[in-house]
């Protein structure tokens, strides 16, 4: 079953694809000019890239960080 967020994203994606090339370029340029949007894209990219890494307990992370900062 598709989530509400996925359904909304699909509507926007379909509308974007239906735009003429020059209008798609204008939309992309607006996104690229937004520092906040670009930060979100980088965050999502890092999350996607590291998604399969094993997790570890917060206490273990904090202990390692404390050792590194000494």
C-alpha positions as CSV (number, residue, x, y, z in Angstrom):
1,X,0.0,0.0,0.0
2,X,1.3,3.4,-0.9
3,X,1.6,6.1,1.8
4,X,0.0,9.5,1.6
5,X,3.4,11.1,1.3
6,X,4.4,8.8,-1.6
7,X,1.1,9.5,-3.3
8,X,1.6,13.3,-3.0
9,X,5.1,13.0,-4.3
10,X,3.9,11.0,-7.3
11,X,1.4,13.7,-8.2
12,X,4.1,16.4,-8.1
13,X,6.5,14.2,-10.0
14,X,4.0,13.5,-12.7
15,X,3.1,17.2,-13.0
16,X,6.8,18.1,-13.2
17,X,7.4,15.6,-15.9
18,X,4.5,17.0,-17.9
19,X,6.1,20.5,-18.0
20,X,7.9,21.7,-21.1
21,X,11.7,21.4,-20.9
22,X,12.3,25.1,-20.3
23,X,9.8,25.2,-17.4
24,X,11.3,22.0,-15.9
25,X,14.7,23.8,-16.1
26,X,13.2,26.9,-14.4
27,X,11.9,24.7,-11.5
28,X,15.2,22.9,-11.1
29,X,17.1,26.2,-11.0
30,X,14.8,27.5,-8.3
31,X,15.5,24.4,-6.2
32,X,19.3,24.8,-6.8
33,X,19.2,28.4,-5.6
34,X,17.7,27.4,-2.3
35,X,20.4,26.7,0.3
36,X,17.9,25.0,2.6
37,X,16.8,22.7,-0.2
38,X,20.4,21.8,-1.1
39,X,21.1,21.0,2.5
40,X,18.1,18.7,2.6
41,X,19.2,17.0,-0.5
42,X,22.7,16.4,1.0
43,X,21.2,15.1,4.2
44,X,18.9,12.7,2.3
45,X,21.9,11.5,0.2
46,X,24.0,10.8,3.3
47,X,21.1,8.9,4.9
48,X,20.4,6.8,1.8
49,X,24.2,6.1,1.4
50,X,24.5,5.0,5.1
51,X,21.2,3.2,5.4
52,X,22.7,-0.3,5.3
53,X,25.4,0.4,7.9
54,X,24.9,-1.4,11.1
55,X,23.4,0.6,13.9
56,X,25.0,0.9,17.4
57,X,23.7,1.9,20.8
58,X,23.8,5.6,21.6
59,X,25.8,4.9,24.7
60,X,28.6,3.3,22.6
61,X,28.6,6.3,20.2
62,X,28.9,8.7,23.1
63,X,31.7,6.8,24.8
64,X,33.6,6.7,21.5
65,X,33.1,10.4,20.9
66,X,34.2,11.1,24.5
67,X,37.5,9.1,23.9
68,X,38.2,11.0,20.7
69,X,37.7,14.4,22.3
70,X,40.2,13.9,25.0
